[in-house]
């Protein structure tokens, strides 16, 4: 169940990532996001499009120092993050903890 406004937006033509129309939208979005993040005009805002996996990879690899992560596999997103971790340059913090037990954080 969607509104007429949402349905109308879905039938809009695609906008190429190189079109000036998209660039204008990105600039307006950046300006709206500045106060949300407390960013000044001197801060650069980078909007990146991609899958949820791309977002998770970027967030973790740009915020968490190498070899200092702890992944809790408690559902689809945790499992996906652990899967991503296994085929990237990340290194797991010890071995997986058995279900119902706490991981050893002293490692």
Secondary structure, DSSP 8 states (H G I E B T S, - for coil): ---HHHHHHHTS----TTSHHHHHHHHHHHHHHHHHHT--TTS--------HHHHHHHHHHHHS-TT------SSHHHHHHHHHHHTSS---SSS---TTS---TT-
